[in-house]
Amino acid sequence: MYGSNNSSIYSNTIENVNYAISIDYGNYNKIYNNSIAMCCDYGLDLMYSKHNKIMRNNIIKTSYGISLYGSDYNVVYKNNIVQTCHDGIALSCSKNNTVDSNKITICKGSGIYVGSSSNNSIYNNFINEVFDGVAVSYSKYNKIQNSTIINYYDYGIHLWKATYNRILNNMIENTLKLNNKIMYIGYSSNNTIYKNSFFDYGNELYFYNSSDNWLFLNNFINATIYQYSSNSKLNTTKVTYIYHGKNYTNYLGNYYNDYKGKDSNNDGIGDTAYKLDSTIDKYPLMEPCRSYHIVTTLSHRIYQFFLF
């Protein structure tokens, strides 16, 4: 469909085609409740299109599930995508899209890929049995939040030459290959990784040639951090926070389930640093991050990440 505007495409069954639904230069369309299977290329493809809603489609056995290229201000909501040869959902050269509450399983590529794109919101997605959970490359000011990523082959989250992205309140668990990374940050800077939970039996959150990233208030359960030629920060600036009903002012690091230190003043921060392979967290938390609530504004250097 070329130049289609204000159309509704719904309740169709489409099988054994190259492109099931493709829209170029189309705006304000609704694509919902379609069943798409066995497509050689794209289940659903938007190019240079804006303000479309893609909702509750069931997409099975396609090359790509849903692809947006050069497309802005679209909503991709509650789609079910199973068995793709490449990415489940791909955003390329696109901005200000919302990808919310999708279920993506069994992808040979990334569950969600964001390339050369900015200001996209990726929320509440469930991603299972994929190569990478979420991959972000050459992109900035995107938010990846409240998502569950399990059973991945390569990286739970992969940042490559990515800047000013926010990774918040995600749960990442169970690599399907030994000695892999729960998260890989390569040649990336000024990203904030905050209030995530990493469960992965000895695997690493790995920084490679990356700088000025902020990593704090995360839970590491049987997982570690490794920095190679990197200088990312493992704590906040000094903040006021509430812990067990009392206010304290200090720096906040991350929680590690194997930390054995003591907390003599009961402020929720260990008295001794947690030593990692290549760096040190000077302010390890005594309990998982949900026990800490920041009540004062962070420094502008960090606070900017909470505004976009």
C-alpha positions as CSV (number, residue, x, y, z in Angstrom):
1,M,0.0,0.0,0.0
2,Y,1.5,3.3,-1.1
3,G,0.4,6.6,0.4
4,S,-2.5,5.1,2.3
5,N,-3.9,7.2,5.1
6,N,-6.6,6.7,7.7
7,S,-7.2,3.1,6.7
8,S,-8.0,0.1,8.9
9,I,-6.5,-3.3,8.1
10,Y,-7.9,-5.9,10.5
11,S,-9.0,-9.6,11.0
12,N,-7.2,-10.9,7.9
13,T,-5.4,-14.3,7.5
14,I,-2.4,-14.0,5.3
15,E,-0.1,-16.9,4.5
16,N,2.7,-18.0,2.1
17,V,3.5,-14.6,0.6
18,N,6.7,-12.4,0.5
19,Y,5.3,-9.4,2.3
20,A,2.1,-9.8,4.2
21,I,1.3,-6.2,4.9
22,S,3.5,-3.4,3.6
23,I,2.8,0.4,3.9
24,D,5.0,3.1,2.3
25,Y,4.4,6.8,3.0
26,G,1.2,6.0,4.9
27,N,-0.1,7.8,8.0
28,Y,-2.7,7.3,10.6
29,N,-3.5,3.7,9.7
30,K,-4.6,1.0,12.1
31,I,-3.4,-2.6,11.6
32,Y,-4.8,-5.0,14.1
33,N,-6.0,-8.5,14.8
34,N,-4.4,-10.0,11.7
35,S,-3.0,-13.5,11.5
36,I,0.2,-13.7,9.4
37,A,2.3,-16.9,8.7
38,M,4.9,-18.3,6.5
39,C,6.2,-15.1,4.9
40,C,9.5,-15.1,3.0
41,D,10.3,-11.5,4.0
42,Y,8.3,-9.2,6.3
43,G,5.2,-10.0,8.3
44,L,4.5,-6.3,8.6
45,D,6.6,-3.5,7.1
46,L,6.3,0.3,7.4
47,M,8.5,2.6,5.4
48,Y,8.5,6.4,5.8
49,S,5.2,6.2,7.6
50,K,3.9,8.1,10.7
51,H,1.3,7.8,13.4
52,N,0.2,4.3,12.6
53,K,-1.0,1.7,15.2
54,I,0.1,-1.9,14.9
55,M,-1.8,-3.9,17.5
56,R,-2.6,-7.5,18.5
57,N,-1.4,-9.1,15.3
58,N,-0.2,-12.8,15.4
59,I,2.9,-13.2,13.3
60,I,4.4,-16.7,12.9
61,K,7.3,-18.1,10.8
62,T,8.5,-15.0,8.9
63,S,11.9,-13.6,8.0
64,Y,11.3,-10.4,10.0
65,G,8.3,-10.0,12.2
66,I,7.6,-6.2,12.2
67,S,9.9,-3.7,10.6
68,L,9.8,0.1,10.7
69,Y,12.2,2.1,8.5
70,G,12.3,5.8,8.4
71,S,9.1,5.8,10.3
72,D,8.1,8.0,13.3
73,Y,5.4,8.3,16.0
74,N,4.0,4.8,15.5
75,V,2.7,2.4,18.2
76,V,3.6,-1.3,18.1
77,Y,1.4,-2.9,20.8
78,K,0.5,-6.3,22.1
79,N,1.7,-8.3,19.0
80,N,2.7,-11.9,19.2
81,I,5.7,-12.8,17.1
82,V,7.0,-16.4,16.9
83,Q,9.8,-18.0,14.9
84,T,11.6,-15.3,12.8
85,C,14.7,-15.9,10.8
86,H,16.0,-12.4,11.7
87,D,14.6,-9.8,14.1
88,G,11.3,-9.9,15.8
89,I,10.8,-6.1,15.8
90,A,13.2,-3.9,14.0
91,L,13.4,-0.1,14.1
92,S,15.8,1.5,11.6
93,C,16.4,5.2,11.0
94,S,13.2,5.8,13.1
95,K,12.3,8.0,16.0
96,N,9.6,8.6,18.6
97,N,8.0,5.2,18.3
98,T,6.4,3.2,21.1
99,V,7.0,-0.6,21.3
100,D,4.9,-1.8,24.2
101,S,3.7,-5.2,25.6
102,N,4.8,-7.4,22.7
103,K,5.6,-11.1,23.1
104,I,8.5,-12.2,21.0
105,T,9.8,-15.8,21.0
106,I,12.2,-18.0,19.0
107,C,14.1,-15.4,16.9
108,K,17.4,-16.1,15.2
109,G,18.1,-12.4,15.3
110,S,17.3,-9.9,18.0
111,G,14.0,-9.9,19.8
112,I,14.0,-6.1,19.3
113,Y,16.6,-4.2,17.2
114,V,17.1,-0.5,17.2
115,G,19.5,0.9,14.6
116,S,20.4,4.5,13.8
117,S,17.2,5.5,15.7
118,S,16.4,7.9,18.6
119,N,13.8,8.7,21.2
120,N,12.0,5.4,21.0
121,S,10.2,3.9,24.0
122,I,10.5,0.2,24.4
123,Y,8.3,-1.0,27.4
124,N,6.8,-4.1,28.9
125,N,8.0,-6.6,26.3
126,F,8.5,-10.3,26.9
127,I,11.4,-11.7,24.9
128,N,12.3,-15.4,25.0
129,E,14.7,-17.7,23.1
130,V,16.4,-15.2,20.8
131,F,19.9,-14.4,19.7
132,D,20.1,-11.0,21.4
133,G,17.3,-9.8,23.6
134,V,17.4,-6.1,22.7
135,A,20.2,-4.7,20.4
136,V,20.8,-1.0,20.1
137,S,23.4,0.3,17.7
138,Y,24.3,3.9,16.5
139,S,21.3,5.1,18.4
140,K,20.6,7.6,21.2
141,Y,18.0,8.7,23.7
142,N,16.0,5.5,23.6
143,K,14.3,4.0,26.7
144,I,14.3,0.2,27.3
145,Q,12.1,-0.4,30.3
146,N,10.1,-2.9,32.3
147,S,10.8,-5.8,29.9
148,T,11.7,-9.4,30.6
149,I,14.4,-11.1,28.5
150,I,15.1,-14.8,29.1
151,N,16.9,-17.6,27.3
152,Y,19.1,-15.7,24.9
153,Y,22.0,-17.1,22.9
154,D,24.4,-14.0,22.8
155,Y,23.6,-10.9,24.9
156,G,20.5,-10.0,26.9
157,I,21.0,-6.4,26.0
158,H,23.6,-5.3,23.4
159,L,24.7,-1.6,23.1
160,W,27.1,-0.8,20.3
161,K,28.1,2.8,19.6
162,A,25.1,3.9,21.5
163,T,24.7,7.0,23.6
164,Y,22.3,8.6,26.1
165,N,20.0,5.6,26.3
166,R,18.2,4.6,29.4
167,I,18.0,0.9,30.5
168,L,15.6,0.7,33.4
169,N,13.8,-1.9,35.5
170,N,14.3,-4.9,33.1
171,M,14.8,-8.5,34.2
172,I,17.5,-10.5,32.3
173,E,18.0,-14.1,32.9
174,N,19.5,-17.4,31.6
175,T,21.8,-17.3,28.7
176,L,21.6,-20.5,26.6
177,K,25.3,-20.5,25.9
178,L,28.1,-20.7,28.5
179,N,30.5,-17.8,29.1
180,N,28.2,-15.3,27.4
181,K,27.3,-11.8,28.5
182,I,24.1,-10.7,30.2
183,M,24.7,-7.3,28.7
184,Y,27.4,-6.0,26.4
185,I,28.3,-2.3,26.1
186,G,30.8,-1.6,23.3
187,Y,32.1,1.8,22.2
188,S,29.2,3.4,24.0
189,S,28.9,6.3,26.4
190,N,26.6,8.3,28.6
191,N,24.0,5.5,29.0
192,T,22.2,4.9,32.3
193,I,21.6,1.4,33.5
194,Y,19.3,1.6,36.5
195,K,17.2,-0.8,38.7
196,N,17.6,-3.8,36.5
197,S,17.9,-7.4,37.7
198,F,20.5,-9.7,36.2
199,F,20.3,-13.4,37.0
200,D,22.9,-15.5,35.1
201,Y,25.2,-17.8,37.1
202,G,28.6,-16.3,36.6
203,N,28.2,-14.4,33.3
204,E,29.1,-10.8,33.0
205,L,27.8,-7.3,32.3
206,Y,30.7,-6.4,30.0
207,F,32.0,-2.9,29.1
208,Y,34.3,-2.7,26.2
209,N,36.0,0.6,25.3
210,S,33.1,2.5,26.8
211,S,33.1,5.6,29.0
212,D,30.9,7.7,31.2
213,N,28.1,5.2,31.6
214,W,26.2,5.1,34.9
215,L,25.4,1.7,36.5
216,F,23.6,1.9,39.9
217,L,20.7,0.4,41.9
218,N,20.9,-2.9,39.9
219,N,20.6,-6.4,41.3
220,F,23.3,-8.9,40.3
221,I,22.3,-12.4,41.2
222,N,25.1,-14.8,40.4
223,A,26.4,-12.3,37.9
224,T,29.4,-10.0,37.7
225,I,30.7,-6.8,36.0
226,Y,33.8,-6.5,33.8
227,Q,35.3,-3.4,32.3
228,Y,37.9,-3.5,29.5
229,S,39.4,-0.1,28.6
230,S,36.3,1.5,30.2
231,N,35.6,3.9,33.0
232,S,31.9,3.6,33.7
233,K,30.5,4.6,37.0
234,L,29.1,2.1,39.5
235,N,27.3,4.5,41.7
236,T,25.2,7.6,41.8
237,T,26.3,11.0,42.9
238,K,25.5,11.7,46.5
239,V,21.8,11.6,47.0
240,T,19.2,11.5,49.8
241,Y,17.3,8.2,49.9
242,I,14.8,6.3,52.1
243,Y,15.9,2.9,53.4
244,H,13.7,1.1,55.9
245,G,11.7,4.2,56.6
246,K,14.6,6.5,57.4
247,N,16.4,9.2,55.3
248,Y,20.1,8.9,54.5
249,T,22.5,10.8,52.3
250,N,25.2,8.9,50.5
251,Y,26.3,7.3,47.2
252,L,24.4,4.3,46.0
253,G,26.0,1.4,44.2
254,N,24.5,-2.0,43.2
255,Y,23.3,-5.1,45.0
256,Y,25.3,-8.4,44.7
257,N,23.8,-11.5,46.3
258,D,27.3,-12.8,47.2
259,Y,28.4,-9.7,49.1
260,K,29.5,-10.6,52.6
261,G,30.2,-7.2,54.1
262,K,28.6,-5.6,57.1
263,D,26.5,-2.4,57.5
264,S,27.5,-1.0,60.9
265,N,25.4,2.2,60.7
266,N,22.3,0.5,59.1
267,D,22.2,2.9,56.1
268,G,21.8,0.0,53.6
269,I,25.3,0.4,52.2
270,G,28.1,-2.0,52.9
271,D,31.1,-0.8,55.0
272,T,33.6,-2.4,52.6
273,A,33.7,-2.3,48.8
274,Y,32.6,-5.2,46.6
275,K,35.6,-6.2,44.6
276,L,35.0,-7.2,41.0
277,D,37.4,-8.7,38.4
278,S,38.4,-5.3,36.9
279,T,36.8,-2.7,39.1
280,I,35.4,-1.9,42.5
281,D,31.9,-1.0,43.7
282,K,32.6,1.2,46.7
283,Y,29.0,1.5,47.8
284,P,27.5,-2.0,47.5
285,L,23.8,-2.3,48.6
286,M,22.9,-4.6,51.5
287,E,19.5,-5.4,49.9
288,P,17.9,-5.6,46.4
289,C,17.3,-2.2,44.9
290,R,13.5,-2.1,45.7
291,S,14.5,-1.3,49.3
292,Y,15.9,2.1,48.3
293,H,13.9,5.2,47.2
294,I,15.7,8.3,46.0
295,V,14.0,11.4,47.3
296,T,16.3,14.2,46.1
297,T,17.3,15.3,42.7
298,L,20.4,13.6,41.3
299,S,23.1,15.8,39.9
300,H,22.3,17.3,36.5
301,R,24.9,14.9,35.0
302,I,22.7,11.9,35.9
303,Y,19.3,13.6,36.2
304,Q,19.1,14.4,32.5
305,F,18.7,10.7,31.8
306,F,15.5,10.6,33.8
307,L,13.9,13.5,31.9
308,F,13.9,12.3,28.3
